[in-house]
Amino acid sequence: MTDRYLMHGLRIASDVPLPEPATSFSGPVDLEIHRSEPGTIERIPDESIGIRYALDTDTVYYEGHCEEPGLWVLKAPGVVSITLRGARATVQLGPAVDPELMPMFAAGLGIGLYMALSGRLCLHASAVEADGRAVALSGPSGSGKSTLAALAAAAGHPLVGDDLLRVDLAGEAPDVYRGASEIRLRAGAAALTQHWPERSRMTADGRTAVAPPRTRAERLPLAALVFPVLDRERSDVGIERMRPADAFAALLTAPRILGWLDAGVVARQFLQLTALAAEVPILVARVPWRARAEPEMASTLVERVLSLV
C-alpha cells in the first residue's frame, strides 16, 4: 500500500511507512520510496566510492557510489541498501535485518540522500519551536540532541522535527521545515514517556519513540543552531557563541549524510554551510547532565538561546 506524506517541505509517496501521519494531496510528488525484497548487502569497490562514513577500514557505517548518471547506491554493509534513481528511492534490507527497521532507514538515509543529491541542505538535527522560531540542536549520535528536544517539548515547546532537519537558504533568512512527528529516545531517556504515555512505542532497534505536540507551521525561521555538550560537573546551562573557526568545524559534522567524496556535493555543501554560518548564530550549550534530566533544564536552554540571538 502506498501512502502520501508531507515532510521536510517534500511531497512523498511511499509504500514504506514513514514516521509521520499519512495525508492526501493531488498532483505530482517530489520523491517516491519503495521497498525491495531482502538481499545480500555487500561492500562497494574502493575505486568507485563517492561516500564513505566509517570509524576505520573495518567499521564502515555506510558507503555509496554513483553507478551511472542519475543513479546512486548507498549501503550499510550487511544491513541496508538505498538505491536512488532520480526521485525514486528503493530500500532493501539484509536477510537477517528486522523488517520493522525499514521505516527508520527510509526516513533517515533515504530522504537524506535524496536531499543532498538534489541540492537541499539537510542537517542531522532536532528542533523545537519557541516564539515563532525554531531552535535547532545538532551533533553526532549520542550528543543529547533528541533527549533535549524531548525535554523542551515536555516544557511546552512544540516539536519541529527529530534526526533530520531541512534548511532553506533561499529566502532573506534561513528557514527550516517541519519534519518527522516522533522523537527516538535512547534507553536512558525512556522515562520521558511519562509526559505522553499514550503517544509512545518501542522501536525495532530498542529505542522508545514519543510523539509530543508539534508545531502547526510548515516552516519556521531558524533562530539558532546549537551544539550541546553534556557535562556531569555543571550545575547550570551555559550558552555562548562559537568562534568562527570552531563554528565552521562544528557545521562540517552537521549534515545528515556524512563522508561525501563526490566533488560536486562537497563543493555545494561547503557553500551552503558557509552561508548558514554567516546568517544564523552557531552556539555551544554546556548542559548539566544528570541521571534524571528535567524539562525545566531544556526550557532554560531555549530561553537563554533566544536571549542571546
Disulfide bonds with the S-S distance in Angstrom:
none
